[in-house]
Amino acid sequence: MPPADVDVCVIGSGLAGISAGLAAKAAGAEVVVLEASTAAGGKAQTVDGMERGPGSFNGRYEVFWRLLELLKLEGEAVELPASSATRYLARFGRLHALKPSPLTLLTTGALTFREKLALLADVVLRRPVAAAASLHDFFAQRFGASFASGPLAAMLSGIFTGDPHTLAVDGCFPGLSERATQERSVIRALMKGLRATTPGARRGFFTLKGGLGRIGAAAREHLRIELSCPVRELSRDANGFWVQGPRPLHARSVVVATEASAAAKLLWPLSPRLGAALGQLKYAPVTVTHWQGEQSGFGDGFGYLACPTENLFAMGTMFHEGHRYRTFVRGAEADDAQLEAGIAGDVQRLTGGRFGKLVRVDRWAQAVFQPTVEALPVRDSLPGLSEEAGVVLAGSYLGASAMKDALASGFAAGQKAAQVSQRTPAWSRSLS
């Protein structure tokens, strides 16, 4: 088969790759997306009605609605029920319900009296905020070490699965330090960030009818996505790139929208400096355990997060209809028997209930990018290095590791790749 000629080749069909492909196509480029696995969508997969990865999205970020509009899925978005607004925190040996109200922080038994006073003082007294690199240090000096090692660490485990001693303030919550300095209050700065919305955004948390796995399926209807097509090598010529996979393909511009570790291996021969930088970025492994249990003892709500100081087996559990649960465990090494025993122990301790039966286990060796203090200067070097290499990068690791960051980076990458392809001389099909 002769080589193909396309304007933009996107490597990877996760959320970053899909948004990159859609943006490049919208800019008028001819696009092909190459995916090594057998399904598009990355970690956003729905199997037998169960989400393997993310299960909902925050509607206040416009990039989600832009994605759904381009995929003709906007009408399929459904807001999570009101009961899901209740979250639980496992601390002091039991579950504490947290309602979506600031008063909850002052009335809940999940916080000590001293921690509540510190939170109230932060809002009322508005004292100068001291800078700190790590999230633990930033919050500990304001609210105490027990808060940083307890509720804060629990919240971070639900987002980054990481250690607040190593996670960077500016990496996890861009702009928080600056806003806190201006507001003279960490709480006010956090609330200001949460209130910030973009045109076209909606308040609330949403999912899709049929699950977020529909994103990958819909993307195949709007983009040329070639599955089971791993890319082995990239090389440059005067008119763009040769992409070596199951068949050779020539593209005027390339977007690498894989995890940083995969991008490092692919780009090292093309640019050792870029490959080395990407190779320094780390991900946390996570195991997602799906199970059912009519006698679990859990009430209505979104789920719970566990303070590390509780020494529970799991980081937390999300609640779903029909007494179905998704429990998140650090690492990807535990076998099914260990998972059952560990989760059963947590359930017994927190509610006095029973585990039920195991339904499915998904092990993600590279689940969540870790925006640590050490990673930030490395990440800051990527735009210049990728520019030198002539490639465009996309992925959640370019932001704060969330789905919104994957989408935002993808849309920006696709638009840039389309512009680059227009500046690249047309490749002659006669070469084939």
N, C-alpha and C positions, 0 to 999 in steps of 0.2 A: 504494500500500500504506500503511495507517495506521501511525503510529509504534508501536513496541513498548514495553512497560513491563516492565522487569526491575529486580531489586534491585541487582545489581552488574554493571557492564560492565568487562571487563578488556581493555585495549588492548595487544596483543602476545601471541604464543603461544610464546615461547621458554620456557626452564626456569622463569624467574621468573613468566611469565604463566600457565603451566600449573599451577604450585604455588599461585599466588594463586587461580585458578579453583577448584581442588580444595578449598582451605581454606575459601573462601567457601561452596561447595556443602555441605561437611561441617557448616558452621555454620547450615545451613538456608536460605541465600539462593538465589534464582533468579539464575542466572549466564549471561552470554553473553560469549564471548571473540572479539574481532575481530582478524584477522590480515591484514596487507597482502599477504603473499606467497602462494604456492600450496601451501605445506606448513607444518604445525605442527612445533614443536620447536626453532626458532631454528637455532643452529649445530650442534645435535646431529642431523645428517642422515647416513644411510647409503645410499649409491648404489652399486649393483653390488657389494655386499659391502665397500665402502671407506668409511671414516668421513671425512666432509668436515671435521668439527671434532673435538671431544673423542672419545677412543676408549675410555676407562676411567674409573673413579671410585674414590676411596679409601673403603673400607668402614668406616673408623672414624668417619665422620660419619653420624649417625643420619638426617639429612634425606634422604639417598639412599634409605634403606630405607623411610622414610615415604612417599616418592613412589612407589616401586615397589609398596608395599602398596596404596595408593589406586588404582593403575592395574592391580592384579592381575598384576603382572609379577615379584613377588618370587621366584617359583620359576624364573624365566628367567635369574636372575643366575648367572654362572659366574666363578670365580676365575681370574685369569691364571695360566698355568703357572709352575712354579718357576724355569724358565730366565729368565723376564722379570725376576727380582729383580736380575739383573746389569745394571748400567748402565755406560756408558763415558764417559770424559772425553777430549776431544781437546786435548792439550797437549804442548808440546815436540816437535811434529811427528808424533805418533802417538796411537793410541787406548790408554787405560789402563782396564782392567776394575776396577770398584768393586763389591764385594760388600756385602750388607746387614749389615755388622758394623763396630763402631767401630775394630777393629784394622786395617781396610782403610786408614784414614787415615794410619796409622803405617807401613804397608808399601808403599803404592802409589808408583809412580814419577811420579804426576801432581802430587805436591807436592814442594817443595824441602825440604831438611833444616831450614832455618830455619823454614819454615811448620809443619813437623811439631812442632818444639820449641815453637812458639808455641801450637799446639793442645793439646799435652800440658801446658804450663804453665797454660793457662786452666783445665783440668780439675783439676789437682793443687794449684796454688798458691792458686786462688780469690781473686784480687785484686779490689779494687773496680772496677766497670765504669763507665766514663765515658759520659755521655749524648751522643747525636748525632742529628741530624735525618735525614740521608741514610744509606742502607744502606752505601754505600761508606765513609763516614767512621766509622760504627759498627764495621764489621768491620776496617777498615784500622788503626785505633788499637789493636786487640787482636791482629790476626794479620799485619799488614803490608800495604802497598799492593799488593804483587804478588799476594797472596791475594785481595784485594778486586777487583782488576782481572782476575784469572784465574778460578779455580774459582768464586768467589762470583758473578761476572758471568755465567759460563756457566749456573749454576743459575737465576739470575734470568731469563736469556733464555728458558729452558725454561718458565718460569711466566708472566712478565710481558712478555717481549720488550723490556724497558726498560733504561734506563741507571741503574746503581746510584748514580751521582752525584746523580740527581734523585729517585729513588724513595725514599719515606719509610719509615723503620723501622716506625713504628706503623701506617702504611697497608698495608704488605705483610704484616707479622707482628704483628698486634695483641697487645699484652701482652708482647712479647719483651723490651723494655727493662725493664719492671717485674720480670719473672721473673729476668732477668740480674742486676739490682741485688740482688734477694733472694738468689739463688744464688751471687753473686760469680763467675759463670762463664757465658759466652755458650753454650758447648757444653751444659752441664748444663741451661740454660734451654731450649735447642732440644729436647733429649731429653725434658724434662718436658712440653713442649708436644706432642710427638709421641706420648707415652704416654697423654696425656689422651684419654679416650673418653667417650661418652655412652651411656646405656642403649639397648640395641637395636642398637648398632654392632657391626661385625665387623672383624677385622684382615685386611689384605690388599687387593689391588687387584682390581676386578671389571669385567666388561662384561656385556652381555646377548646371549643367543643371537639371532643375526640383526643385532646392532649396536645402538648407542644410538639410532638412528633409530626404533626401535620405541616410544620414549617418546612422540613426537609422534603416531604412528599410534594408540597406545592412548589417548592423551588425547582424541582425537576420538570414541572410544567412550564416554567417561565425561563429557565436557563438550560443551556446545553451542558449537562453534568454527566461525566463519564465515570461510572463506578468501577471498583476493582481495578483501578488504574494508578498504581503507585509510581511516583516519579523517582528515578534512580540517580539522575544527574542533570545539572544545568550547565550550559556553556554559552558564552557570548560570541556574537559576531558583529559585523558592522551594522546589521539591520535588526538587531534584537537578540533573541535567545533561542537556542535549541533546547527543547525539553525532552529528555530521554525517559520514556516510560515503556509500556508494552509496544508502542509504536512511536517513532520520532515525530515531533511536532515543533513547528517554528512559530514564535510569537514576537510581536514588536515590543511587548511589555509583559512583565511577570509580577503577580502578587503572590507572595508566600504567606498563606493564611493557616499555617499549622501551629501546633504548640511549639514553644521556643526550642525545646530539645530536638524535635524533628527538623525544624528550620536550621538549627546549628549544623547538623550532619549534612544536610543538603547544600548549604551555602559555604561550608568550610573550603572546599576546593576552589570555589569562585572567589571568595574573600576570606582568608584565614582570620583576619581581625574581626570581621562581622561574625563568623562562625564561632570564634572563641568567646565573644561577648554574649551571644545568645546561649552558649553552653553554660554560662555562669548563672543563668536564671533558673530558679528551682520551683518545683511544684510539690504540693502535699498529696500523698495518696489517700484515698477514701474508699471505704466499702459501704455500699448502700444495700441494706437488708430489707426486703419486702416481706411482710408477714400479716397474718390475720389472727384476731383474738377477741372473741365476744366477751371474754371475762378479763380483759386487760385492766379495767378499772379507770381508764382515761375518760375524761369528760369531753365536752365540746370545745373546739378551739383549733388554732392553727397547728399547735404542737408545743414541745418544750425544748429548752436548751439547758444543759447541765453545767454548773460551775465546776471547773477542774478540781477545786478544793473538795468536792464531794467524792472524788475517786470512783466515779461510776464507770462502767464499761464503755458506754456510748457517749458521743457528744450531744446527741439529742434525737428526737423523734418527731416526725410530722404525722398529723392525724388526717385520715381520709374517710369518705363515706363507706358504710358497710363494715365497720370495725377493721379497716385496713390501715396499715402503718408502714412508714418508711423510717428506718433507724439508721443513723449515720455513725460509722465507727472509723476512727483514725487508722490508717494503714490499709494494706491490701493483702495481708498474709494470713489472717485468721481463716480457718476452714469452717464449713457449715456447722459442725458440731460445736465449735468454740463460739460462734456467733449466737447460736440458739441458747447456749448456756449463759453467756454473758448478758444478753438482752433479757432473758428470763429473770436473771438475778436483779437487774435494774428495775424491771416491772414489779417484782415482788417487794423490793425495798421502797419504791416510790408510791405505789397504790395498794399493795397487798394483793394485786391481781395476778393473772396467769398469762403466759406468753402466747399460747395458741399454736399455730403451725407456720412453718417456713414456706414461703411461696416462691421467692426468687432472690438471687444474690448478684449484684453487679459490683465488680471490683475495678476501680479506676486508679491505675498506677500513677497517672499524672492528672490529678483532679483539679486542683486549684493553684494558680500561680501565687507565689509568696512575695508580696511587695515589701521586702525587708529593708532595713537601713543600708545594708551592703549592696542590695540590688539596684537602688535608685540611681547612683552614678553610672552604673553599667547600662541601665535602661536609657538614661539620658544620652548616652553615646550612640544609640542605635540609629537615629535619624541621619546623622552624618555618615555613619558607616554604610548604611543601606543606600544612601545617595551615591557614595563612591562606587558601590558594587552595581548600581544601576537597577536594583530591584526595589519593590515596594513591599513593606511588611504590614500585616494585619493580625490582630489577636488581642485577647483580653489583657495579656501581659503588658501591653502598651499603655494601659490605664490602671484602674484599681481592681482588676481581676474579675469584674462582674460581667453579666450578659450585656448590659448597656455599653460597657467598654469594648466588648468584642464587636458589637454592631457599629458603634461610633467609629472605631478604627477601620472597620470594613468599608463603610460608606466613604470615608475620606480616602482610603487606599484605592478603591475602585475609580473614583473620580480622578485621582492623580494618575493612575495607570492609563486611563483613557487619554489624558492630556499628553502623557509621554509617548503613547503609541502614535499620536498625530504628528509628533515631531520626528519620529523615527522613519527613515526612508522606507518606502514600500519594498517588501521582499518579492523577488521575482519568482513566480510559480514555475518558470521555465527551468529553475535549478533542479526541480524534481525529475 
